[in-house]
Amino acid sequence: VKKQLLNSLLFHQRTAHQTPGENDIFIQINPDVKIGVRLHLISKGLPTIIFFHGNGEIVTDYDDVGKEYNHREINFIIVDYRGYGFSNGKPTLSNILSDSKNIFNYLMEELDKDYLDKVFIMGRSLGSTCALEIASHYSNKINGLIIESGFLNEDPLFNLIGINPKQADFKKGDGFLNEQKIINYFGPLLIIHATQDHIIPFNHGELLFNCCPSTNKKLVPIYGANHNNILEFNFN
């Protein structure tokens, strides 16, 4: 019931109004579910970021971001969730994590290996859960982890929907387990967080940073930015 409550309130699904293009692929999770992925690939041998976006966002929102990364000589792959963009199905706390691993494995097996020399996993906001899930299982296959506007625990999510987690009898083990995953990640880490984030407070970026045992980690505060305009500040 606790997970059903959070599932019903957490996800803000949006469908894409454009039709899939030549740089879109679909990954079949099971006979009934396929996930849309948009590829912004410019050149083999360049670093590649596999990106999981925030809640209420879809892959088509990131076309300009993809161009910006390409301009900076980075391949950019952006992944949707069930029920988002071109994807079907219904997202839950558990299936977005299991899907992320399936998607990562598919991309690592099916993409041209020359695009996979240097692979970085990046998650924004809700997408931080997928990035951490992949990093916790496949740290030996990635060159680094990037968390933007991520959270250590579910408190900001409950605050956003106006529910007290104690009253809902929600415990750490019921959630995404970001804290457990970050304390067991020893690889390169970059954390980016807006100092004026009004949805996931800046201290969650600090908490993730401090909990990570990696000796190769960096926290980049984006001064003056909030949760929704951080990308504008970041690229500028």
N, C-alpha and C positions, 0 to 999 in steps of 0.2 A: 504493500500500500504506500509506503514511504517513497519508494522509487517511482511508483505510478504517479504520485502527486507531483514530484519534481519533473518527471517526464512531461506531464500534461501542461505544466506552467513554464517550463524552461525554453522549449524549442519554438522558434518563430520561423516557420517554413515559408519560403517564397519560391515561386516557380519562375523560370526564365521566359521572357516574352519573345526572345529571338530564337531562331532555329539553330540547331547545332551546326558548327562550321567545320572546315577541313582540319582545324587544329584541336577538335574535340574528340575524345575517345570515351567509350563506355566500358566499365569494368563490371562483369557479371559476378555478383556476390553469391547469389543462389538463383534457382530458376525463376524466382519472382522479383528479384531486386537487382537493379543495375545502377551504378554510380557514375555520374558524369565527371570527367576530368578535362581541364583545358591546358594544352601544352603551348607554352611560349618558348620554343627552342630555336636558338639562332645559330649555334655553332658547336661542333663537337670539341671536346677538350676543355671547355669552359666549366666553371663551377655550376652546379645545378641545385636550386632550392625547390624542395617539395613542400608546398604551403597548404596549411589547413586554416580556413578563414574563421571569422567570428560569427556569432549568432545573428540571424537576420540578414546575413550577407550571402551572396552567391558568386559563382566563378565569373560571371559576366561583369560584376562590379569592379573587377580587378584588371580589366583590359589595359587601362592606362598604366597601372602599376607594373604589369607585365612588360609593357613597352619601356618603362623606366629601367627596370632590371636589365632588359636586353641591351639598352643603351649603355649600361654600365658593365656589359659583357658578362652577364649572368643568365643562364637558362632558368626559366621560372615555370613550375608546374603547380597548378592550383586545383584543389580537390573539393568537391561538394560533399554533403551528407545526404542520407536518405530523405527524400521529400523536398530537397533544395535544388533549385536550378533545373537541370535536365534529368535529375535523378528521381526514381520512384521509391515507394516504401515509406515507412514511418520511423523517425529517429528515436532512439532511447539512449539512456546513459551507457548501457552495456554495448549496444550494437555499433555506436559510432567508434568505440574503441576497437572492437573486433574487426570492423570494416577497415579501419585505418591500417591495421597490420596486413590484411588481405590486399589492400591497394598498394601498399609499399612493396610487398613481395611481387605483385604483378608487374609493377613498374621496373623493379630491379631485374626481373627475368625477361621482360618483353621489350624494353627500350634498348636501342643501340648502346652497347657497352661504352662507346666513346663519350656518351653523355653522362656516364656514371662514374667518371674518374674521381670526382669530388662531389659528394652528395651531402647537402645540409637539410635537416628537417626543421621546419619553422611552423609555429602555431601562434595564432593571434586569438586572445581572449578564450572563447570556448575551444578553439583549435589547439590551445596549449595542452589540452588533455590528450589529444591524438598524438601530438608531437612527443609528449612525455611517454606515452604508451609505446610508441615505436622505439624511442631511445632506450627504454627499459628492457626491450627485447632484442634489439639489433644494434647496440652501440658499436659493435665491431664492424658494421657495414656502413656507418655514416661517419662523415668527417667533422660533424659538429651539430649542436642543437641551438636553435634560436627561439626564444620565447618573447613574444610581444604582448603586453597587457595581460599577462597570465595571472593565475591565482594559485595560492598554496592549498586552500581548502574552499568549501562551498559557501562560506559565510556571505561573501558579496552577492552570490546568486540568490540566497534566501532574502537578503536585505532588499534586493531589486524587486522581488515578487511579494515582499511584505509578509513573510512567514518567519516565525521564530523556530529555528531548527530543533531546539530542545522541546518545544511544545509538539512538534511533529515527530518527536522521538527519532530524529535523524542522527546517526552516528557516523564517525569517520569512515568506517568500513562500508557504509552504504553508498559512498560517493565515488569520485574519479580516482582517488588515492594519489593525487599529484605529489603530496608531501613524501609519501613512501617511495615514489619513483625518483624524485629529485635527489633524495639523500643517498640513493644507490647509483647515481650517474657520475662517472669520473671523467668523461670526455670533455672536449672544448665546449664552452657554454657562453652564449651572448644573451643577455636579458635587456630588453628595451621596454621602458614604461614611462608614460606621461605623468609628470608631477602633479597635474591637476585632474587626474582621472576621476571622474564622478561615478563610475560604475564599479570598477575594480581598483581600490585605492593603491597609491604608489607603494605603500609599505608591503603589499603582496609581492611586488617585484623584488624588494629588498629581502623579504623572507625567503623567496625562492633562491635568490643569490646566496644568502647566508647558509641555507640548508645544504647546498650542493658542495660535495667534498672535492670537486675538481680543483686542480692547481692552475688550470688554464681557463679562467672565467672572467667576464667583464659585465658590469652593469652600466647601461647608458640611460641616464635620465633625459627625457625630452621636456625641457623646461617650458612652462606656459601652455603646453598642449593638454587636451583632455582625451577621453576614451575614443571619441568619434573623429577628431581631427588630427590625430597623432601622425598619420601618414603624410599629411601636408607638411607638418613640421619636420618630420624625419627626412624626407627627400630634399627639403630645402636646406 
